[in-house]
Amino acid sequence: MFSKKHRLNTKEFEYTLAKGRVYRGRFFYVRIIKNNFGIIKVGVAVSKKIAKTSVKKNYYKRVLRHVAREAIGNLNLGFDIIIIGNEDIKNRKFEDLREDAIQLFKKTNMF
Protein backbone atom coordinates (compact mmCIF):
# COMPACT_ATOMS: atom_id res chain seq x y z
CA MET A 1 0.00 0.00 0.00
CA PHE A 2 1.18 3.51 -0.75
CA SER A 3 1.70 5.93 2.11
CA LYS A 4 -1.00 8.53 2.72
CA LYS A 5 0.90 11.29 0.92
CA HIS A 6 1.21 9.10 -2.20
CA ARG A 7 -2.53 8.32 -2.48
CA LEU A 8 -5.08 10.30 -4.44
CA ASN A 9 -7.98 11.74 -2.50
CA THR A 10 -11.48 11.68 -3.99
CA LYS A 11 -11.27 15.11 -5.60
CA GLU A 12 -7.87 14.40 -7.18
CA PHE A 13 -9.07 10.98 -8.33
CA GLU A 14 -12.12 12.44 -10.08
CA TYR A 15 -10.07 15.24 -11.68
CA THR A 16 -7.44 12.79 -12.97
CA LEU A 17 -10.14 10.47 -14.26
CA ALA A 18 -11.79 13.32 -16.15
CA LYS A 19 -8.75 15.22 -17.44
CA GLY A 20 -5.90 12.71 -17.44
CA ARG A 21 -4.19 11.41 -20.57
CA VAL A 22 -4.87 7.73 -21.29
CA TYR A 23 -2.17 5.14 -21.99
CA ARG A 24 -3.29 1.58 -22.72
CA GLY A 25 -1.51 -1.69 -22.04
CA ARG A 26 -2.54 -5.30 -22.53
CA PHE A 27 -3.88 -5.88 -19.02
CA PHE A 28 -4.74 -2.41 -17.75
CA TYR A 29 -4.60 1.24 -18.64
CA VAL A 30 -3.49 4.36 -16.82
CA ARG A 31 -4.65 7.94 -16.71
CA ILE A 32 -1.88 10.41 -15.96
CA ILE A 33 -1.88 14.14 -15.30
CA LYS A 34 0.85 16.43 -14.00
CA ASN A 35 0.50 17.81 -10.48
CA ASN A 36 2.24 20.62 -8.59
CA PHE A 37 3.25 18.59 -5.53
CA GLY A 38 6.47 17.10 -6.88
CA ILE A 39 5.47 13.58 -5.83
CA ILE A 40 3.67 10.74 -7.52
CA LYS A 41 0.14 10.11 -6.26
CA VAL A 42 -1.54 6.85 -7.22
CA GLY A 43 -5.11 5.58 -7.32
CA VAL A 44 -6.34 2.13 -8.37
CA ALA A 45 -9.72 1.08 -9.74
CA VAL A 46 -11.23 -2.30 -10.64
CA SER A 47 -14.65 -2.61 -12.23
CA LYS A 48 -17.51 -4.91 -11.23
CA LYS A 49 -17.24 -6.40 -14.72
CA ILE A 50 -13.87 -7.88 -13.75
CA ALA A 51 -14.87 -9.24 -10.36
CA LYS A 52 -18.32 -9.41 -8.85
CA THR A 53 -17.26 -9.86 -5.24
CA SER A 54 -15.36 -7.31 -3.19
CA VAL A 55 -12.85 -9.97 -2.17
CA LYS A 56 -11.73 -10.48 -5.77
CA LYS A 57 -11.82 -6.75 -6.57
CA ASN A 58 -9.63 -6.00 -3.58
CA TYR A 59 -7.23 -8.78 -4.60
CA TYR A 60 -6.82 -7.29 -8.08
CA LYS A 61 -6.36 -3.82 -6.58
CA ARG A 62 -3.60 -5.13 -4.30
CA VAL A 63 -1.89 -6.74 -7.29
CA LEU A 64 -2.14 -3.53 -9.33
CA ARG A 65 -0.74 -1.45 -6.47
CA HIS A 66 2.20 -3.81 -6.12
CA VAL A 67 2.83 -3.78 -9.88
CA ALA A 68 2.70 0.03 -9.91
CA ARG A 69 5.11 0.32 -7.00
CA GLU A 70 7.64 -1.88 -8.80
CA ALA A 71 7.19 -0.19 -12.20
CA ILE A 72 7.33 3.39 -10.95
CA GLY A 73 10.11 2.87 -8.44
CA ASN A 74 11.31 5.81 -6.40
CA LEU A 75 10.72 8.59 -8.90
CA ASN A 76 10.17 12.03 -7.43
CA LEU A 77 8.14 13.44 -10.29
CA GLY A 78 4.88 15.31 -9.93
CA PHE A 79 2.18 13.12 -11.47
CA ASP A 80 -1.24 11.85 -10.49
CA ILE A 81 -1.78 8.31 -11.79
CA ILE A 82 -4.90 6.15 -11.89
CA ILE A 83 -4.43 2.49 -12.78
CA ILE A 84 -7.55 0.75 -14.06
CA GLY A 85 -7.59 -2.99 -14.69
CA ASN A 86 -9.42 -4.55 -17.60
CA GLU A 87 -10.80 -8.07 -17.98
CA ASP A 88 -7.51 -9.49 -19.28
CA ILE A 89 -6.03 -9.16 -15.79
CA LYS A 90 -7.83 -12.33 -14.68
CA ASN A 91 -5.66 -15.43 -14.24
CA ARG A 92 -2.44 -13.71 -15.33
CA LYS A 93 0.93 -14.31 -13.78
CA PHE A 94 2.44 -11.49 -11.80
CA GLU A 95 5.48 -11.38 -14.09
CA ASP A 96 3.27 -10.70 -17.12
CA LEU A 97 1.56 -7.84 -15.31
CA ARG A 98 4.88 -6.37 -14.17
CA GLU A 99 6.36 -6.50 -17.68
CA ASP A 100 3.24 -4.84 -19.10
CA ALA A 101 3.41 -2.10 -16.46
CA ILE A 102 7.05 -1.36 -17.19
CA GLN A 103 6.35 -1.14 -20.94
CA LEU A 104 3.30 1.02 -20.31
CA PHE A 105 5.10 3.51 -18.08
CA LYS A 106 7.93 3.75 -20.63
CA LYS A 107 5.33 4.90 -23.20
CA THR A 108 4.32 7.79 -20.95
CA ASN A 109 6.27 11.02 -20.67
CA MET A 110 7.12 10.40 -17.00
CA PHE A 111 10.66 9.15 -17.57
DSSP file (Angstrom, degrees, kcal/mol; ACC not computed):
  #  RESIDUE AA STRUCTURE BP1 BP2  ACC     N-H-->O    O-->H-N    N-H-->O    O-->H-N    TCO  KAPPA ALPHA  PHI   PSI    X-CA   Y-CA   Z-CA
    1    1 A M              0   0    0      0, 0.0     2,-0.2     0, 0.0    61,-0.0   0.000 360.0 360.0 360.0 143.4    0.0    0.0    0.0
    2    2 A F        -     0   0    0      1,-0.1     5,-0.1    40,-0.1    39,-0.0  -0.500 360.0-101.8 -78.6 150.0    1.2    3.5   -0.7
    3    3 A S    >   -     0   0    0     -2,-0.2     3,-1.7     1,-0.1     4,-0.2  -0.233  39.4 -99.5 -66.9 164.4    1.7    5.9    2.1
    4    4 A K  G >  S+     0   0    0      1,-0.3     3,-1.3     2,-0.2    -1,-0.1   0.842 122.7  54.3 -57.3 -38.2   -1.0    8.5    2.7
    5    5 A K  G 3  S+     0   0    0      1,-0.2    -1,-0.3    36,-0.0    34,-0.1   0.677 106.9  52.9 -73.1 -14.7    0.9   11.3    0.9
    6    6 A H  G <  S+     0   0    0     -3,-1.7    36,-2.9    35,-0.1     2,-0.4   0.246  93.4  90.6-102.4  11.6    1.2    9.1   -2.2
    7    7 A R  B <  S-a   42   0A   0     -3,-1.3     2,-0.3    34,-0.3    36,-0.2  -0.850  76.4-120.8-108.3 145.2   -2.5    8.3   -2.5
    8    8 A L        -     0   0    0     34,-1.4     2,-0.1    -2,-0.4    -2,-0.1  -0.624  23.2-139.6 -79.2 136.8   -5.1   10.3   -4.4
    9    9 A N     >  -     0   0    0     -2,-0.3     4,-2.7     1,-0.1     5,-0.2  -0.383  35.5 -92.2 -85.0 177.4   -8.0   11.7   -2.5
   10   10 A T  H  > S+     0   0    0      1,-0.2     4,-2.5     2,-0.2     5,-0.2   0.891 125.0  48.3 -60.3 -44.4  -11.5   11.7   -4.0
   11   11 A K  H  > S+     0   0    0      1,-0.2     4,-2.1     2,-0.2    -1,-0.2   0.919 114.6  45.3 -64.3 -44.1  -11.3   15.1   -5.6
   12   12 A E  H  > S+     0   0    0      2,-0.2     4,-2.7     1,-0.2     5,-0.2   0.880 111.9  53.4 -66.0 -38.6   -7.9   14.4   -7.2
   13   13 A F  H  X S+     0   0    0     -4,-2.7     4,-2.5     2,-0.2    -2,-0.2   0.943 110.8  45.2 -61.2 -48.8   -9.1   11.0   -8.3
   14   14 A E  H  X S+     0   0    0     -4,-2.5     4,-1.9     2,-0.2    -2,-0.2   0.890 113.7  49.8 -64.2 -39.9  -12.1   12.4  -10.1
   15   15 A Y  H  X S+     0   0    0     -4,-2.1     4,-2.9     2,-0.2     5,-0.3   0.922 112.9  46.2 -65.2 -44.3  -10.1   15.2  -11.7
   16   16 A T  H  X S+     0   0    0     -4,-2.7     4,-2.2     1,-0.2    -2,-0.2   0.889 111.7  52.2 -65.6 -39.1   -7.4   12.8  -13.0
   17   17 A L  H  < S+     0   0    0     -4,-2.5    -1,-0.2    -5,-0.2    -2,-0.2   0.872 117.2  38.9 -63.7 -36.9  -10.1   10.5  -14.3
   18   18 A A  H  < S+     0   0    0     -4,-1.9    -2,-0.2    -5,-0.2    -1,-0.2   0.886 131.8  22.0 -81.5 -40.2  -11.8   13.3  -16.1
   19   19 A K  H  < S+     0   0    0     -4,-2.9    -3,-0.2    -5,-0.2    -2,-0.2   0.552  92.7 113.3-109.3 -10.2   -8.7   15.2  -17.4
   20   20 A G     <  -     0   0    0     -4,-2.2     2,-0.3    -5,-0.3    13,-0.2  -0.247  68.7-111.3 -71.1 153.0   -5.9   12.7  -17.4
   21   21 A R  E     -B   32   0A   0     11,-2.8    11,-2.3     1,-0.0     2,-0.4  -0.636  33.8-129.0 -81.5 139.0   -4.2   11.4  -20.6
   22   22 A V  E     -B   31   0A   0     -2,-0.3     2,-0.4     9,-0.2     9,-0.2  -0.751  24.5-179.1 -97.8 133.4   -4.9    7.7  -21.3
   23   23 A Y  E     -B   30   0A   0      7,-2.4     7,-2.6    -2,-0.4     2,-0.4  -1.000  17.0-150.1-126.3 129.1   -2.2    5.1  -22.0
   24   24 A R  E     +B   29   0A   0     -2,-0.4     5,-0.2     5,-0.2     2,-0.2  -0.824  16.4 176.5-108.5 138.7   -3.3    1.6  -22.7
   25   25 A G        -     0   0    0      3,-2.1    76,-0.1    -2,-0.4    75,-0.0  -0.537  46.3 -94.2-117.0-171.1   -1.5   -1.7  -22.0
   26   26 A R  S    S+     0   0    0     -2,-0.2    62,-0.2     1,-0.1     3,-0.1   0.880 119.7  23.3 -74.7 -37.7   -2.5   -5.3  -22.5
   27   27 A F  S    S-     0   0    0      1,-0.2    59,-2.2    69,-0.1    62,-0.3   0.622 131.5  -3.9-108.3 -17.1   -3.9   -5.9  -19.0
   28   28 A F  E     - C   0  85A   0     57,-0.2    -3,-2.1    60,-0.1     2,-0.3  -0.963  59.4-132.5-161.5 172.7   -4.7   -2.4  -17.7
   29   29 A Y  E     -BC  24  84A   0     55,-2.5    55,-3.0    -2,-0.3     2,-0.3  -0.940  14.0-144.4-134.7 161.2   -4.6    1.2  -18.6
   30   30 A V  E     -BC  23  83A   0     -7,-2.6    -7,-2.4    -2,-0.3     2,-0.5  -0.916   4.4-151.0-125.8 150.3   -3.5    4.4  -16.8
   31   31 A R  E     -BC  22  82A   0     51,-2.2    51,-2.3    -2,-0.3     2,-0.4  -0.991  24.2-173.7-117.1 127.9   -4.7    7.9  -16.7
   32   32 A I  E     +BC  21  81A   0    -11,-2.3   -11,-2.8    -2,-0.5     2,-0.3  -0.966  12.7 168.6-129.6 138.4   -1.9   10.4  -16.0
   33   33 A I  E     - C   0  80A   0     47,-1.9    47,-3.3    -2,-0.4     2,-0.2  -0.991  36.7-108.6-144.5 146.3   -1.9   14.1  -15.3
   34   34 A K  E     - C   0  79A   0     -2,-0.3    45,-0.3    45,-0.2     2,-0.3  -0.475  34.6-165.8 -74.1 142.5    0.9   16.4  -14.0
   35   35 A N        -     0   0    0     43,-2.2     3,-0.3    -2,-0.2    43,-0.1  -0.765  26.7-127.3-121.8 173.0    0.5   17.8  -10.5
   36   36 A N  S    S+     0   0    0     -2,-0.3    43,-0.0     1,-0.2    -2,-0.0   0.257  89.5  84.5-102.4  10.3    2.2   20.6   -8.6
   37   37 A F  S    S-     0   0    0      2,-0.2    -1,-0.2    40,-0.0     3,-0.1   0.700  88.6-130.4 -89.0 -20.4    3.2   18.6   -5.5
   38   38 A G  S    S+     0   0    0      1,-0.3     2,-0.3    -3,-0.3    40,-0.2   0.571  76.5  91.7  80.7   8.0    6.5   17.1   -6.9
   39   39 A I  S    S-     0   0    0    -34,-0.1    40,-0.5     2,-0.0     2,-0.5  -0.917  80.7-107.5-130.2 159.6    5.5   13.6   -5.8
   40   40 A I  E     - d   0  79A   0     35,-0.4     2,-0.4    -2,-0.3    40,-0.2  -0.741  30.4-166.0 -86.1 130.1    3.7   10.7   -7.5
   41   41 A K  E     - d   0  80A   0     38,-2.7    40,-3.1    -2,-0.5     2,-0.4  -0.972   9.1-161.4-117.8 133.9    0.1   10.1   -6.3
   42   42 A V  E     -ad   7  81A   0    -36,-2.9   -34,-1.4    -2,-0.4     2,-0.3  -0.905  14.5-179.7-123.4 141.4   -1.5    6.8   -7.2
   43   43 A G  E     - d   0  82A   0     38,-2.3    40,-2.6    -2,-0.4     2,-0.4  -0.971  12.4-154.5-131.8 150.6   -5.1    5.6   -7.3
   44   44 A V  E     - d   0  83A   0     -2,-0.3     2,-0.4    38,-0.2    40,-0.2  -0.977   9.6-175.5-129.7 139.5   -6.3    2.1   -8.4
   45   45 A A  E     - d   0  84A   0     38,-2.6    40,-1.8    -2,-0.4     2,-0.4  -0.997   7.1-175.4-136.8 140.9   -9.7    1.1   -9.7
   46   46 A V        -     0   0    0     -2,-0.4    40,-0.1    38,-0.2     2,-0.1  -0.998  23.7-131.8-134.4 130.5  -11.2   -2.3  -10.6
   47   47 A S    >>  -     0   0    0     38,-0.5     4,-1.4    -2,-0.4     3,-0.7  -0.316  18.2-119.8 -80.4 160.2  -14.7   -2.6  -12.2
   48   48 A K  T 34 S+     0   0    0      1,-0.2    -1,-0.1     2,-0.2     5,-0.0   0.733 112.0  68.7 -67.1 -22.8  -17.5   -4.9  -11.2
   49   49 A K  T 34 S+     0   0    0      1,-0.2    -1,-0.2     3,-0.1     3,-0.2   0.821 102.0  45.3 -65.1 -30.0  -17.2   -6.4  -14.7
   50   50 A I  T <4 S+     0   0    0     -3,-0.7     2,-0.4     1,-0.3    -2,-0.2   0.916 131.5   7.6 -79.0 -46.3  -13.9   -7.9  -13.7
   51   51 A A     <  -     0   0    0     -4,-1.4    -1,-0.3     1,-0.1     6,-0.1  -0.985  55.4-161.6-143.1 127.8  -14.9   -9.2  -10.4
   52   52 A K  S    S+     0   0    0     -2,-0.4     2,-0.2    -3,-0.2    -1,-0.1   0.869  75.7  64.7 -75.6 -37.6  -18.3   -9.4   -8.9
   53   53 A T  S  > S-     0   0    0      1,-0.1     4,-2.1    -5,-0.0     5,-0.2  -0.579  80.0-129.8 -92.3 151.8  -17.3   -9.9   -5.2
   54   54 A S  H  > S+     0   0    0     -2,-0.2     4,-2.7     1,-0.2     5,-0.2   0.806 106.6  62.9 -67.1 -28.7  -15.4   -7.3   -3.2
   55   55 A V  H  > S+     0   0    0      2,-0.2     4,-1.7     1,-0.2    -1,-0.2   0.941 108.2  40.4 -61.2 -47.5  -12.8  -10.0   -2.2
   56   56 A K  H  > S+     0   0    0      2,-0.2     4,-2.5     1,-0.2     5,-0.2   0.897 114.4  52.7 -69.0 -40.9  -11.7  -10.5   -5.8
   57   57 A K  H  X S+     0   0    0     -4,-2.1     4,-2.2     1,-0.2    -2,-0.2   0.925 110.5  47.8 -61.0 -43.7  -11.8   -6.8   -6.6
   58   58 A N  H  X S+     0   0    0     -4,-2.7     4,-2.2     2,-0.2    -1,-0.2   0.863 109.3  54.4 -65.7 -35.0   -9.6   -6.0   -3.6
   59   59 A Y  H  X S+     0   0    0     -4,-1.7     4,-2.2    -5,-0.2    -2,-0.2   0.944 110.0  45.9 -61.6 -48.3   -7.2   -8.8   -4.6
   60   60 A Y  H  X S+     0   0    0     -4,-2.5     4,-2.5     1,-0.2    -2,-0.2   0.866 111.3  52.9 -64.7 -35.6   -6.8   -7.3   -8.1
   61   61 A K  H  X S+     0   0    0     -4,-2.2     4,-2.4     2,-0.2    -1,-0.2   0.898 108.4  50.1 -66.2 -39.1   -6.4   -3.8   -6.6
   62   62 A R  H  X S+     0   0    0     -4,-2.2     4,-2.2     2,-0.2    -2,-0.2   0.917 111.4  48.9 -62.8 -42.4   -3.6   -5.1   -4.3
   63   63 A V  H  X S+     0   0    0     -4,-2.2     4,-2.5     1,-0.2    -2,-0.2   0.926 111.6  48.8 -63.0 -45.1   -1.9   -6.7   -7.3
   64   64 A L  H  X S+     0   0    0     -4,-2.5     4,-2.5     1,-0.2    -2,-0.2   0.884 110.2  51.3 -64.3 -38.8   -2.1   -3.5   -9.3
   65   65 A R  H  X S+     0   0    0     -4,-2.4     4,-2.5     2,-0.2    -1,-0.2   0.922 111.6  47.4 -61.9 -43.6   -0.7   -1.4   -6.5
   66   66 A H  H  X S+     0   0    0     -4,-2.2     4,-2.0     2,-0.2    -2,-0.2   0.913 112.1  49.3 -65.1 -42.6    2.2   -3.8   -6.1
   67   67 A V  H  X S+     0   0    0     -4,-2.5     4,-2.4     1,-0.2    -2,-0.2   0.916 111.9  49.4 -61.4 -44.1    2.8   -3.8   -9.9
   68   68 A A  H  X S+     0   0    0     -4,-2.5     4,-2.9     1,-0.2     5,-0.4   0.907 108.0  53.3 -63.1 -42.8    2.7    0.0   -9.9
   69   69 A R  H  X S+     0   0    0     -4,-2.5     4,-1.7     1,-0.2    -1,-0.2   0.899 113.4  43.3 -60.7 -40.7    5.1    0.3   -7.0
   70   70 A E  H  < S+     0   0    0     -4,-2.0    -1,-0.2     2,-0.2    -2,-0.2   0.881 117.0  45.9 -72.7 -37.5    7.6   -1.9   -8.8
   71   71 A A  H  < S+     0   0    0     -4,-2.4    -2,-0.2    -5,-0.2    -3,-0.2   0.882 118.2  40.6 -74.7 -38.2    7.2   -0.2  -12.2
   72   72 A I  H >< S+     0   0    0     -4,-2.9     3,-0.5    -5,-0.2    -2,-0.2   0.892  87.3 179.7 -78.2 -40.3    7.3    3.4  -10.9
   73   73 A G  T 3<  -     0   0    0     -4,-1.7    -1,-0.2    -5,-0.4    -2,-0.1  -0.483  57.4 -31.8  75.3-144.9   10.1    2.9   -8.4
   74   74 A N  T 3  S+     0   0    0     -2,-0.2    -1,-0.2    -4,-0.1     2,-0.1  -0.239  82.0 154.3-107.2  42.8   11.3    5.8   -6.4
   75   75 A L    <   -     0   0    0     -3,-0.5   -35,-0.4     1,-0.1    36,-0.0  -0.459  34.9-154.2 -70.7 142.4   10.7    8.6   -8.9
   76   76 A N        +     0   0    0     -2,-0.1     2,-0.2   -37,-0.1    -1,-0.1  -0.352  47.4 132.0-112.3  50.6   10.2   12.0   -7.4
   77   77 A L        -     0   0    0      2,-0.0     2,-1.1     1,-0.0    33,-0.0  -0.639  63.3-113.1 -98.6 159.0    8.1   13.4  -10.3
   78   78 A G        +     0   0    0     -2,-0.2   -43,-2.2   -40,-0.2     2,-0.3  -0.711  61.7 131.1 -97.1  88.1    4.9   15.3   -9.9
   79   79 A F  E     -Cd  34  40A   0     -2,-1.1   -38,-2.7   -40,-0.5     2,-0.5  -0.988  47.7-144.0-136.8 146.1    2.2   13.1  -11.5
   80   80 A D  E     -Cd  33  41A   0    -47,-3.3   -47,-1.9    -2,-0.3     2,-0.4  -0.946  28.4-170.7-103.1 130.0   -1.2   11.8  -10.5
   81   81 A I  E     -Cd  32  42A   0    -40,-3.1   -38,-2.3    -2,-0.5     2,-0.5  -0.976  16.1-169.1-127.9 132.7   -1.8    8.3  -11.8
   82   82 A I  E     -Cd  31  43A   0    -51,-2.3   -51,-2.2    -2,-0.4     2,-0.5  -0.992  10.4-158.9-117.6 127.4   -4.9    6.1  -11.9
   83   83 A I  E     -Cd  30  44A   0    -40,-2.6   -38,-2.6    -2,-0.5     2,-0.5  -0.924   9.6-173.1-107.0 123.1   -4.4    2.5  -12.8
   84   84 A I  E     -Cd  29  45A   0    -55,-3.0   -55,-2.5    -2,-0.5   -38,-0.2  -0.968  13.7-142.2-122.9 120.3   -7.5    0.8  -14.1
   85   85 A G  E     -C   28   0A   0    -40,-1.8   -38,-0.5    -2,-0.5   -57,-0.2  -0.479  12.1-155.4 -79.0 148.1   -7.6   -3.0  -14.7
   86   86 A N    >   -     0   0    0    -59,-2.2     3,-1.9    -2,-0.2     4,-0.2  -0.621  39.3 -86.8-113.4-178.8   -9.4   -4.5  -17.6
   87   87 A E  G >  S+     0   0    0      1,-0.3     3,-1.2    -2,-0.2   -60,-0.1   0.689 117.6  71.8 -65.7 -18.6  -10.8   -8.1  -18.0
   88   88 A D  G 3  S+     0   0    0      1,-0.2    -1,-0.3   -62,-0.2   -60,-0.1   0.576  79.0  78.6 -72.9  -7.1   -7.5   -9.5  -19.3
   89   89 A I  G X   +     0   0    0     -3,-1.9     3,-1.2   -62,-0.3    -1,-0.2   0.724  69.8 106.3 -72.4 -20.5   -6.0   -9.2  -15.8
   90   90 A K  T <  S-     0   0    0     -3,-1.2   -39,-0.0     1,-0.2    -4,-0.0  -0.344  91.4  -1.6 -63.7 137.6   -7.8  -12.3  -14.7
   91   91 A N  T 3  S+     0   0    0      1,-0.2     2,-0.3    -2,-0.0    -1,-0.2   0.784  95.1 141.5  55.2  35.5   -5.7  -15.4  -14.2
   92   92 A R    <   -     0   0    0     -3,-1.2    -1,-0.2   -65,-0.0     2,-0.1  -0.803  54.4-111.5-104.2 149.3   -2.4  -13.7  -15.3
   93   93 A K     >  -     0   0    0     -2,-0.3     4,-1.7     1,-0.1     3,-0.3  -0.465  24.3-120.5 -75.4 151.0    0.9  -14.3  -13.8
   94   94 A F  H  > S+     0   0    0      1,-0.2     4,-2.6     2,-0.2     5,-0.2   0.865 111.9  58.7 -60.7 -37.5    2.4  -11.5  -11.8
   95   95 A E  H  > S+     0   0    0      1,-0.2     4,-2.5     2,-0.2    -1,-0.2   0.887 103.9  51.3 -61.3 -39.9    5.5  -11.4  -14.1
   96   96 A D  H  > S+     0   0    0     -3,-0.3     4,-2.1     1,-0.2    -1,-0.2   0.911 111.6  47.4 -63.1 -41.8    3.3  -10.7  -17.1
   97   97 A L  H  X S+     0   0    0     -4,-1.7     4,-2.3     2,-0.2    -2,-0.2   0.903 111.9  49.9 -65.8 -41.4    1.6   -7.8  -15.3
   98   98 A R  H  X S+     0   0    0     -4,-2.6     4,-2.4     2,-0.2    -2,-0.2   0.920 110.7  48.9 -64.2 -44.4    4.9   -6.4  -14.2
   99   99 A E  H  X S+     0   0    0     -4,-2.5     4,-2.3     1,-0.2    -1,-0.2   0.911 111.8  49.6 -61.8 -42.6    6.4   -6.5  -17.7
  100  100 A D  H  X S+     0   0    0     -4,-2.1     4,-2.5     1,-0.2    -1,-0.2   0.895 110.3  50.9 -63.8 -40.2    3.2   -4.8  -19.1
  101  101 A A  H  X S+     0   0    0     -4,-2.3     4,-2.7     2,-0.2     5,-0.2   0.907 109.7  49.4 -64.7 -42.3    3.4   -2.1  -16.5
  102  102 A I  H  X S+     0   0    0     -4,-2.4     4,-1.5     2,-0.2    -2,-0.2   0.934 113.7  45.9 -63.6 -45.2    7.0   -1.4  -17.2
  103  103 A Q  H  X S+     0   0    0     -4,-2.3     4,-1.2     1,-0.2    -2,-0.2   0.896 113.2  50.9 -62.6 -40.1    6.4   -1.1  -20.9
  104  104 A L  H  X S+     0   0    0     -4,-2.5     4,-0.8     1,-0.2     3,-0.4   0.918 109.9  47.6 -66.4 -44.1    3.3    1.0  -20.3
  105  105 A F  H  < S+     0   0    0     -4,-2.7     5,-0.4     1,-0.2     6,-0.4   0.760 106.5  58.7 -71.6 -23.0    5.1    3.5  -18.1
  106  106 A K  H  < S+     0   0    0     -4,-1.5    -1,-0.2    -5,-0.2    -2,-0.2   0.817 101.1  57.1 -70.8 -29.7    7.9    3.7  -20.6
  107  107 A K  H  < S+     0   0    0     -4,-1.2    -2,-0.2    -3,-0.4    -1,-0.2   0.780  96.8  79.5 -69.2 -26.4    5.3    4.9  -23.2
  108  108 A T  S  < S-     0   0    0     -4,-0.8     3,-0.4    -3,-0.1    -3,-0.0  -0.182  91.7-115.6 -76.0 173.1    4.3    7.8  -21.0
  109  109 A N  S    S+     0   0    0      1,-0.2    -1,-0.1     2,-0.1    -3,-0.1   0.099  89.3 100.5 -95.3  22.3    6.3   11.0  -20.7
  110  110 A M              0   0    0     -5,-0.4    -1,-0.2     1,-0.2    -4,-0.1   0.822 360.0 360.0 -76.5 -31.4    7.1   10.4  -17.0
  111  111 A F              0   0    0     -3,-0.4    -1,-0.2    -6,-0.4    -2,-0.1   0.461 360.0 360.0 -95.0 360.0   10.7    9.1  -17.6
